[in-house]
Amino acid sequence: MISAAAAILVAGLVWQVTHVHGLKCAKAETVEKHLQSRYGEARVSLGVTTEGLLVERWESLERGTWTLLLRTRDGKLCVIGAGTGWRTIPLRLRGTSV
């Protein structure tokens, strides 16, 4: 199975890819539609970097795939990484061991 990141990189030939922080980027709408239609992924979490950029994690529970993206100020999404088998680790309670 080809990873989401690899598919996005290949699709970059059609997407008018740009580079931000050394990452492959394309219009957010294009990336979102690709992740939804090709992998059945949806945004499940997000956070803000110290530079004020948005990091998004997309995931498909049915297919077991995930994609980590950086959203730029000019409306592009950049692929940080992608793969399978993402696991969320519960936060440890204070004073408990791992």
C-alpha positions in Angstrom: 0.0 0.0 0.0 1.4 3.4 -1.0 1.6 5.9 1.9 -0.4 9.1 1.9 2.8 11.1 1.8 4.1 9.2 -1.2 0.8 9.6 -3.0 0.8 13.3 -2.3 4.4 13.7 -3.5 3.6 11.8 -6.7 0.4 13.9 -7.1 2.6 17.0 -6.7 3.4 16.9 -10.4 -0.3 17.9 -10.9 -0.8 19.9 -7.7 1.6 22.9 -8.4 3.7 21.9 -5.3 5.7 24.6 -3.5 8.2 24.1 -0.7 8.0 25.5 2.8 10.5 24.5 5.5 11.8 21.9 3.1 8.3 20.2 2.9 6.1 19.6 -0.1 3.0 21.9 0.0 -0.1 22.4 -2.1 -3.4 24.3 -1.9 -5.2 23.2 1.3 -8.4 22.4 -0.6 -6.5 20.1 -3.0 -4.7 18.2 -0.1 -8.0 17.9 2.0 -10.0 16.5 -0.9 -7.2 14.0 -1.7 -7.0 12.8 1.9 -10.7 12.5 2.1 -11.3 10.7 -1.2 -8.2 8.5 -1.4 -7.7 7.5 2.2 -11.0 8.4 3.9 -9.1 10.6 6.4 -10.5 13.5 8.4 -8.9 16.0 10.7 -8.9 14.6 14.2 -6.5 17.0 16.1 -4.6 20.2 15.7 -2.1 22.5 17.5 -0.3 25.8 17.0 3.5 25.9 16.6 5.6 28.5 18.3 5.8 30.3 14.9 2.0 30.5 14.9 1.4 27.9 12.2 -1.2 25.2 12.5 -0.3 21.5 12.7 -3.1 19.1 11.8 -3.4 15.3 12.2 -5.7 13.6 9.8 -6.7 9.9 10.3 -8.8 7.1 9.0 -9.9 4.6 11.7 -11.2 2.3 9.0 -8.0 2.1 7.0 -5.6 2.8 9.8 -3.8 5.6 8.0 -2.7 9.0 9.3 -1.2 12.2 7.9 0.5 15.0 9.7 0.3 18.4 8.0 1.5 22.0 8.5 -0.9 24.7 7.4 0.8 27.8 6.2 -0.4 31.4 6.6 -1.0 31.6 2.8 -3.5 28.7 2.8 -1.3 25.8 1.8 -1.0 22.4 3.5 2.5 20.8 3.8 3.0 17.1 4.4 5.2 16.5 7.5 4.7 12.7 7.5 2.2 9.9 7.0 1.8 6.3 7.8 -0.2 3.6 9.5 -0.9 2.5 13.1 -1.1 5.8 14.9 -1.6 5.2 18.6 -2.7 7.8 21.2 -1.0 7.4 24.5 -3.1 8.5 27.5 -1.6 11.3 29.6 0.0 10.0 32.7 -1.5 11.1 36.0 0.8 13.0 38.2 2.8 10.7 40.5 2.0 7.5 38.5 4.6 5.4 36.7 4.5 4.5 33.0 
